[in-house]
Amino acid sequence: MSANDEILQILKDALEHAGLVSGRRMFGGVGVYFEGVFFALIDDGAIYLKTSEMTRPRFEAEGSHAFSYITKNGRAELHSYWLLPERLLDDTEELRDWASASVAAARQSASQSNRKAKPGRIVKTAKPAAKSKRR
């Protein structure tokens, strides 16, 4: 079992009574879903939870930082996912609280994205040419 799998199991255990937690491999890490809502990333044995303007101050107060990764152009940061303080891995109740807030932030973000989505563009196509009748 990898470090990422162990961390995923900790999240599953913390949220087991609230609903289904699942993980999917992505970009060398694991994407974590609660009831189908993408709310966390696991990378190199660390959990990064979805944040919002309301939840981000909690992470800042703990000295946390945004998820970052290396691209061919240098380091990039994903400011909507922040590192879970390590101390919470030993406190199931508080971990559940932080994870639940993250799920709520993910749901809120998804609903805002759906409201902002523009309707699909209608593309007119030419009518097929009428077949000529041979006599």
C-alpha positions as CSV (number, residue, x, y, z in Angstrom):
1,M,0.0,0.0,0.0
2,S,1.4,3.4,-1.0
3,A,1.5,6.5,1.2
4,N,-1.3,8.0,-1.0
5,D,-3.4,4.9,-0.4
6,E,-2.9,5.1,3.3
7,I,-3.9,8.8,3.4
8,L,-7.0,8.0,1.3
9,Q,-8.0,5.3,3.8
10,I,-7.6,7.9,6.7
11,L,-10.1,10.2,4.8
12,K,-12.4,7.2,4.2
13,D,-12.4,6.3,7.9
14,A,-13.0,9.9,9.0
15,L,-16.0,10.3,6.7
16,E,-17.4,6.7,6.7
17,H,-20.6,7.6,8.5
18,A,-21.3,10.7,6.4
19,G,-21.1,9.1,2.9
20,L,-19.0,7.4,0.3
21,V,-15.4,8.5,-0.2
22,S,-13.6,7.3,-3.2
23,G,-10.3,8.0,-4.9
24,R,-9.1,8.0,-8.5
25,R,-5.5,8.1,-9.7
26,M,-4.6,11.3,-11.5
27,F,-1.3,12.9,-12.4
28,G,0.8,10.7,-10.1
29,G,-1.5,11.5,-7.1
30,V,-5.1,10.7,-6.1
31,G,-8.2,12.8,-6.7
32,V,-10.6,12.3,-3.7
33,Y,-14.4,12.4,-4.1
34,F,-17.2,12.5,-1.5
35,E,-20.5,11.3,-3.0
36,G,-19.1,12.2,-6.4
37,V,-17.9,15.7,-5.4
38,F,-14.2,16.3,-6.0
39,F,-12.9,17.8,-2.8
40,A,-9.3,16.8,-2.2
41,L,-6.0,15.9,-3.8
42,I,-3.5,13.5,-2.3
43,D,0.1,13.9,-3.5
44,D,3.2,12.4,-2.0
45,G,1.3,11.3,1.1
46,A,-0.1,14.8,1.8
47,I,-3.8,15.9,1.6
48,Y,-4.8,19.1,0.0
49,L,-8.4,20.2,0.6
50,K,-10.6,22.4,-1.5
51,T,-10.9,25.8,0.0
52,S,-13.1,28.9,-0.4
53,E,-12.7,32.5,0.7
54,M,-14.4,31.4,4.0
55,T,-12.3,28.4,4.8
56,R,-8.9,29.6,3.5
57,P,-8.1,31.6,6.7
58,R,-8.2,28.4,8.7
59,F,-5.4,27.0,6.6
60,E,-3.4,30.3,6.7
61,A,-3.7,30.3,10.5
62,E,-2.1,26.9,10.6
63,G,0.8,28.0,8.4
64,S,-0.4,25.9,5.5
65,H,0.2,26.6,1.8
66,A,-1.5,26.1,-1.6
67,F,-0.9,22.9,-3.7
68,S,2.0,23.5,-6.1
69,Y,3.5,21.5,-8.9
70,I,6.3,21.8,-11.5
71,T,5.6,22.5,-15.1
72,K,7.9,22.9,-18.0
73,N,7.7,26.7,-17.4
74,G,8.4,26.5,-13.6
75,R,6.3,26.1,-10.5
76,A,2.6,26.6,-10.6
77,E,0.1,26.8,-7.7
78,L,-3.4,25.7,-7.4
79,H,-4.8,28.3,-4.9
80,S,-8.1,26.5,-4.4
81,Y,-6.4,23.5,-2.7
82,W,-4.4,23.9,0.5
83,L,-2.3,21.5,2.6
84,L,-4.2,19.9,5.5
85,P,-2.3,20.4,8.7
86,E,-0.6,17.2,9.6
87,R,-1.8,17.3,13.2
88,L,-5.3,16.6,12.0
89,L,-4.4,13.1,10.8
90,D,-4.5,12.0,14.5
91,D,-7.7,13.8,15.3
92,T,-10.6,12.1,13.4
93,E,-13.3,14.5,14.7
94,E,-11.4,17.6,13.6
95,L,-10.3,16.0,10.3
96,R,-14.0,15.2,9.6
97,D,-14.9,18.9,10.3
98,W,-12.2,20.2,7.9
99,A,-13.1,17.6,5.2
100,S,-16.8,18.4,5.5
101,A,-16.0,22.1,5.1
102,S,-14.0,21.2,2.0
103,V,-16.8,19.2,0.5
104,A,-19.1,22.2,1.1
105,A,-16.6,24.5,-0.6
106,A,-16.4,22.1,-3.5
107,R,-20.2,22.0,-3.8
108,Q,-20.4,25.8,-3.7
109,S,-17.7,26.2,-6.3
110,A,-19.5,23.6,-8.6
111,S,-22.8,25.4,-8.2
112,Q,-21.2,28.8,-9.0
113,S,-19.5,27.3,-12.1
114,N,-22.8,25.9,-13.3
115,R,-24.5,29.3,-12.8
116,K,-21.7,31.1,-14.8
117,A,-21.7,28.5,-17.6
118,K,-22.8,30.1,-20.9
119,P,-25.4,28.2,-23.0
120,G,-24.0,26.3,-25.9
121,R,-23.5,28.1,-29.1
122,I,-26.1,27.2,-31.8
123,V,-24.4,26.3,-35.0
124,K,-26.4,26.5,-38.2
125,T,-25.7,24.0,-40.8
126,A,-26.4,24.2,-44.5
127,K,-29.3,22.2,-45.7
128,P,-28.2,19.3,-47.8
129,A,-28.5,19.9,-51.5
130,A,-31.6,18.6,-53.1
131,K,-31.0,15.6,-55.3
132,S,-31.8,16.2,-58.9
133,K,-34.3,13.9,-60.5
134,R,-33.1,12.2,-63.6
135,R,-35.6,11.5,-66.3
